[in-house]
Amino acid sequence: MKRLLSLLLVLVLVFSVVACSQPEEKKEEPKQEEKKEEQKEEKKEEATKEEEQKEEPKKEEEKANVVEEAVNKYFAEYPEDMEKIKQGDFIQKVKDGEDMFIIDLRKAEDYAKGHVKGAVNFPWGPAVAENLKNVPQDKAVYMYCYSGQTAGQADAIYNMAGINAKSVNLGFNFGISKVEGVDEVLTEEAVEIKPMDNMIDPEIQKAADAYFGSLKDGKYPNYIIAEEKLKELVDAGDESIYILSIRSAEDFAKGHIKGATQMNFGKDMHKNFGTLPKDKTIIVYCYTGQTAGQTVAALRLLGFDAYSLKGGMGMKPNAPLGWSNKEFETVTE
């Protein structure tokens, strides 16, 4: 009996030892769990980066489209007055005290010597873009420079920014100063620029900043080529340039600069921009340089390397500026 009890006791002890020695289910160590979480996060980040990379071209395209749409709208809705006001009509408005906003684009020292009453001074350059937000969007805006050519550029970009702007025909030197009785509306009293903080589309503002901030960086300052320089290129048969006349087809036929191509200026002309080369320097000329200024502004915003011919083809009112006023050769072929 004792032996039986001893045997049973031994068996109980054996079973107890075996039971206690059963391996516990292994718990996943914290480090492994953390590693898995890190891997999940890395995969999420990679997926996010891929999505962002896909979105970047779309965003850039959308930005480019904002500017392109503004250019297209400008010419699709182009008015019969060609975004200009006759110098005499402008001076009469000033005399009548009409509610309007006037911008003098000339140098500060010339503004100080005498300017149209009520005009603020945005000297040609970065200030023209910087002050977009300080120009009213609910009233007529008139601007003038020296000959009307740089005002044409500014006028186009201001309209694309949502400002109802027009340039004064032939500027201060060839237009305003020739109007009878103009002295009545000239003054040396400066007008303070008042902050308005108007909303301008960020992409239009960015394009304007780049445009007016790079006036001295192109092949020709202010995006204007001198008549003499163009003559040198024409005489040399330079094939890197593309000369574009935006005068009427009738006037083109009567005489144009050698090698020029004709395109009608005005409403819907943007539909023909696709025919222009982007691998050449485009020289645009009109009658006096004013509408060529508008065209160059649009073309440059679209990525063309464009410049306007100083004084255009030239007419009696803007002499001695312009190709024909310099008595340079024209052809009819």
Secondary structure, DSSP 8 states (H G I E B T S, - for coil): -HHHHHHHHHHHHHHHHHHHTS-------HHHHHHHHHHHHHHHHHHHHHHHHHHHHHHHHHHHHHHHHHHHHHHHT--TTTTEE-HHHHHHHHHTT---EEEE-S-HHHHHH-EETTEEE--SSHHHHHTGGGS-SSS-EEEE-SSSHHHHHHHHHHHHTT--EEEETTIIIIIGGGSTTGGGGEE--------------HHHHHHHHHHHH-TTTSSSGGGEE-HHHHHHHHHTT-TTEEEEE-S-HHHHHH-B-TT-EE---STTGGGGGGGS-SSSEEEEE-SSSHHHHHHHHHHHHTT-EEEEETTTT--GGGTTSSTGGGT---B--
